[in-house]
Structure formats: C-alpha cells, structure tokens
C-alpha cells in the first residue's frame, strides 16, 4: 500500500496510517480526494481518529443522470435490537443525488421514504494497485420496526425510484427477529473473498433459510497479504466492489454480520485500519470502543446471544493492532457475558471472531493471545459455541476445558457446557485457497481418527510446538456452518444443533449443544 517494506515491518497500524497520510497528502489535496468515513449526503466529514490525519479536500462529487445508475451490493445488518432495528446498505458506481430507501409491508405499498447517508471512500493511486478510485457506500438505518415481521424495501436516488413499476424487480425483503423464543437457523463461515467457491457457498447459504449469517473475519481480501503491513502487497480497494456484488444474493435479505480479521486492516483509511470497513458496513454500536474496535458488538436473536470480538487486539501472530484497546475489549466482554447469563430470556451464548483458539492447521494453527485473554472467560461463563475462521479448512474440537479434553465428542454426540466445557469450530473454508493439516481428514462418512495431532500455538515468544488430543473432525475442502436453534420449555433442554456443510451440500459433521432452558 505504499509503505516501504523495511519500514512497514516495524510499524504499528497507526504509524503506517500516519506515514501514508503524510506521503499522499500533497498530491491528494491537488487532485481533490478524501476518505470520508462518515459522510452525509451532499457533504463529507472525517470523524474520530481519522480527523487527526492530514486535512484533505473533499472528494469530487460530479454526478450523472440518476436514471442511468443502478444500486448494487445490497447488504443488511441488525442494529442493537434485532427485533426493531435494521440497516440497509448498498453501493453506487458514481455519485448520485438524494439517495433514499422505500419500505413497506407489501411490495405495492412502499410509501414510507427514508433519506439515506452517503459514505465516500477515496483511494489514491499508489495506495495499492489501482488508479485513483472513489467508492460510494450508502446506508439507511431503520428503527421502530415490528418484531418478527417481514418488510419489503427498495433503494434508490434521484432518477431511480424503486417504487416505479419497471423497477419492481429490484425490491428486497427482510424479517426482523421475533419478540419471543422460537426456532431459527443461522449460518457462519470465515475467509470468503471473491471466487467461484465463494459463490457456491453463498448459493447453499440461501438454501438453509438462515435468520442471519456470521462472517468471522477476512471478508473480501482487498489486502491479499493480511499481515497488517502496508508495503506494496497488491492492495486493491475495487475488490470490495466485487465482493459486495457477489454477496448480494444472500445479504440483501439475510443480515450479514461481520467481525474483522487480519486481512481487514487497511492502513490508508484510519489509524486502526478499519476506516474502510466503517464506510462499507453499519454494525451494532454497543461495543466498548467504537473508535478503535468498530467490529466488537453483541446482539440477541430469540433465546441466543451473539458476541463479535476483534482478535487483532490480542494477536501475537500478527501484532499490527496488538493492544489497541488497552484491555477494554476483554473487560467489556466479561461484562457482556455476566449480563447475558443473568438474563432469563437467553439460553445460549455464541461467540465468533477470526483467529482460532484451537486449530491444527499448518498455516496459522492456534492463537495464544486468544487462549490467554478469552478462553478463561469462555470457560467461566460456559460459552456454548465458539466460531472462528483464519485457517482455511473445517475443524471441530472435542469438549475442552483448561486446555484439555474433558469429554470426547464424536460426530452426532451432545455437549453440555454447563457441566463440561467448550466446543470450538474453525469454519474458514468459505472461498479462499485451502490450507493443510498434519493429520488425515476425518469427517462424517470418512472417519480416520488419530490419538494425537502435531501442531503449534502462536505466543508472545513465537511459535511453540504442541501435541494435541482435541482435534475431532477435520475436513480440507470448502464448507460452512449451519446452526439450528431449538428452544424448550423451562427446565427442559434447549439445543443448538450444529452441522458442517460442504460446498457439495454433503454434511461433514454434526453435534448438539444442550442447555436447560430458563
């Protein structure tokens, strides 16, 4: 991205951002470009940490006839309360005037019109491989929706009104979370990027009819190196255009809830590396530190709480943002766990984030910072399921507590986290090139169990070899995770029925997590 390699190797993300801003400020001011992480329609501003960077002129805002411009890349996200809040986001290829969203209970009744917010993201030539490139992301945040209700919506701008009969095919739908406990399904994976395999997984996701989808980091791979370094690594912001277009088939109707991985740190846009993501996504803002950790948040759907964490903050393997929260993330996380476990309406707590707590991949294996900071909290508050990406394969552990197997969990069996321990799933085979195992694949219909597996864990002192006994299921091909949530009457066992699904549609793993309903 324009930082000499010998400098980037010893710079933090914030230092790289400062270097890039100083290097490109003069020519950017001349050409009239800017990154605007929170732009409003008709203007631009640069809030928070980015405002401390070198001031730059506003981006060019020439527009074309809006009738000639069609929105693309629609993607949804829950607000803080999924029962009543939803954000619809989309993209246009050039600047448009007066973007808006129409919404209603029927496709023929879209009379409610809501003004949308524009976030303009400028990337100058030299910051990556493309020429000067400006992206226009648009967001409409909806509140006061009714729980468990399906809405129809259309996105547009001056000259392009989705309520027009000839544009009826551009409408989308979404359904808010229910007000009470009810069965539902969600899906999850990490490390998708843009590929034929990513497309294939998306088509299968739709077939699961999920209420929402979790993307556990490494989203588009605009930065293919993923080391949190801004040397010339082939960064290309236009990859995000391709990714959002690819994902639209699912994300236009299913909330696509992201957490951030190492490939999602892009130093040009902000000191924390997440300025680009803040332009592209609107996520719940109930985390501990919106300025530094915009990908940390929680939400509740039915009887299940979901928590997104940012492991770049605790990663010894890729330390560009190591310690960025100053410990506030872990403190907030424990507070969330304590609060959620005390709520009578919540049975399950699921945590997802990028770097693996337990994995035997030959590429990244396990992250010692996660084990040090968060695994004790998973165990203390009996987290029901931990979902990771980072390693491009499917792997599932036995039930673990204190770094040891407390119960073997063969395919088809049940774990009881209240009395046993935690199950970890690596679901990082969503589309990028696959990694490798040291042990043979072992999955449903193809068992090849071994007593132990050679692996390593990334620590503050480097890689430390370890031999583990907790690797229960391994599948080295493209796949994703499906979770069916089954509530139960008080005192009976509510269940998470977890399945690993291959790109072929075959089931490669299944197990159950059971907990007595409150």
CORFENDA-V283777 format. One record per run of one state. SS is the DSSP state (a for helix, b for strand, c for the rest). FROM is the first residue (numbers start at 1). LEN is the number of residues. If there is no record, write none. Layout:
ss: <SS,SS>
from: <FROM,FROM>
len: <LEN,LEN>
//
This chain:
ss: <c,a,c,a,c,b,c,a,c,b,c,a,c,b,c,b,c,b,c,b,c,b,c,b,c,b,c,b,c,b,c,b,c,b,c,a,c,b,c,b,c,a,c,b,c,a,c,b,c,a,c,a,c,b,c,b,c,a,c,a,c,a,c,b,c,b,c,b,a,c,b,c,b,c,b,c,b,c,b,c,b,c,b,c,b,c,b,c,b,c,b,c,b,c,b,c,b,c,b,c,b,c>
from: <1,5,9,13,32,35,36,48,53,63,64,66,69,72,79,86,93,95,96,100,105,106,107,109,110,112,116,117,124,133,143,150,158,160,161,165,171,172,176,184,190,196,208,212,217,239,252,255,260,262,265,275,281,297,302,304,309,311,314,319,322,328,343,348,353,361,362,366,368,381,385,389,394,398,399,402,404,408,414,416,422,423,424,428,437,438,442,444,446,447,453,460,462,469,471,476,479,487,493,503,507,517>
len: <4,4,4,19,3,1,12,5,10,1,2,3,3,7,7,7,2,1,4,5,1,1,2,1,2,4,1,7,9,10,7,8,2,1,4,6,1,4,8,6,6,12,4,5,22,13,3,5,2,3,10,6,16,5,2,5,2,3,5,3,6,15,5,5,8,1,4,2,13,4,4,5,4,1,3,2,4,6,2,6,1,1,4,9,1,4,2,2,1,6,7,2,7,2,5,3,8,6,10,4,10,2>
//
